[in-house]
Amino acid sequence: MRIVYPAQQRFYTITADARRATTLGVDVVTVPSSDGVSLGIEGTLYFTLNLDHDTLKRFDDRYGTRTFRAQDDRSLYPWDGEEGWSAFFGQAVRPVVDNALRGQIGAMRCAELVPSCSLLQNAALKAGDGNATISRVQDAVNASLARDLPAALGGEFLTGPRFTLVKVTLPAEVQKAVDRSLAASAAVSEARAKVEQARAEAEANRARQDGYDRCPACAEIEKLRSLPQGITVYAPGNPQSVVVPAR
């Protein structure tokens, strides 16, 4: 019997969007932060099966003789096409990946990974630099996988494992609350800006009036400057003054 294992680079995608987790090799992963917020993970693990002859033989002896439960409840060997490989990966490798993510992200506060999370928590809680934190978490996850995968699988069966953490997301309802908070903050800022503008205009009007009180002639000059062009008659000081535009 000819047994075929994948020879090209493989990738395993994790997402927070359940709609994407309908195909092989795409799973939903959520991890609680240290302060109890369930965070969605978006990222991809890249790896290659070690094709060294002796190593591949040990892999086949260890896993090629066993079956793993597929998504449709069939029992498949790792060499039973994409479904078989995904069944093996889901039961033998994914737990190690999930554990690495839980170990690293579970040690972080929500606001350290998603700065907007601080809007829903204690006002004294400072938001972290999300991008820098994600980069540190990614490095730590890769270090963990390099150490834990060979130990869990019983050999260097996967070469060059590299996990790329794209982003960390909030649950949909929490994100909606953040959006509402941001909208409310924007409305408050706009209202404050209008108040400051009104104050500035009032101060300018008071200063202008003070200047007119000190210089009545200046006030008359300003009046003349403000008149529309084409005026033929202007009677200042007359309560019945009439301004007649030219024809």
Sequence and secondary structure as in RCSB ss.txt:
>XXXX:A:sequence
MRIVYPAQQRFYTITADARRATTLGVDVVTVPSSDGVSLGIEGTLYFTLNLDHDTLKRFDDRYGTRTFRAQDDRS
LYPWDGEEGWSAFFGQAVRPVVDNALRGQIGAMRCAELVPSCSLLQNAALKAGDGNATISRVQDAVNASLARDLP
AALGGEFLTGPRFTLVKVTLPAEVQKAVDRSLAASAAVSEARAKVEQARAEAEANRARQDGYDRCPACAEIEKLR
SLPQGITVYAPGNPQSVVVPAR
>XXXX:A:secstr
       S EEEEEES GGGTTSTTEEE EEE TTS EEEEEEEEEEEE   HHHHHHHIIIIITS EE TTS E
E TTSHHHHHHHHIIIIIHHHHHHHHHHHHTTS HHHHSGGGGGGS TT     HHHHHHHHHHHHHHHHHHHHH
HHHTS  EEEEEEEEEEEE  HHHHHHHHHHHHHHHHHHHHHHHHHHHHHHHHHHHHHHHHHHH HHHHHHHHHH
HS TTEEE  TT TT   EE  
